Amino acid sequence: MIKNKKINPLNFFDIRKLEVPPPHFEYITIPIRYNLEESLSKWIDENLKGRYYIGKDISIDHENSLASVLKIGFEEPKELSYFNLACPHLKYV
């Protein structure tokens, strides 16, 4: 079901979800859980408008060991703020 009546040009040209993380995006990292990447990507597609990146990355955790994390980035900083506040999947992380 389409929430917005207008077609997003980024979706039409299939350039909304990026495969490589650009350096000018604002990022958040979260621990990887089962099937979390798909559900977050679906939520972003339905609720936000701008370009984004979502992919796996390696980070150093609080115990100074390597950990696999999910790196999520947005071109617009306000979309990252809205994502942090409104995404229901983040409360289980």
Residue pairs with C-beta under 8 A, 6 or more apart in sequence:
3 46
3 47
8 16
8 49
10 16
10 49
10 50
10 51
11 45
15 51
16 45
16 50
16 51
16 52
17 41
17 45
17 51
17 52
17 53
17 54
18 51
18 52
18 53
19 53
19 55
20 53
21 27
21 53
21 55
21 71
21 73
22 53
22 73
22 75
24 75
25 52
25 53
25 73
25 74
25 75
26 73
26 74
26 76
26 77
26 80
27 53
27 71
27 72
27 73
27 80
28 71
28 72
28 73
28 80
28 83
28 84
29 57
29 59
29 69
29 70
29 71
29 72
30 36
30 69
30 70
30 72
30 90
30 93
31 67
31 68
31 69
31 70
31 93
32 56
32 68
32 69
32 70
33 92
33 93
36 70
36 89
36 93
37 54
37 55
37 56
37 70
39 89
40 54
40 70
40 72
40 87
40 89
41 54
43 87
43 88
43 89
44 52
44 54
44 83
47 82
47 86
47 87
48 74
48 79
48 82
48 83
49 79
50 74
50 75
50 76
50 79
51 74
51 75
52 72
52 73
52 74
52 75
52 79
53 71
53 72
53 73
53 74
54 70
54 71
54 72
54 73
55 70
55 71
56 68
56 69
56 70
56 71
57 68
57 69
57 70
57 71
58 66
58 67
58 68
58 69
59 66
59 67
59 69
60 66
60 67
61 67
72 83
73 80
74 80
74 83
83 90
84 90
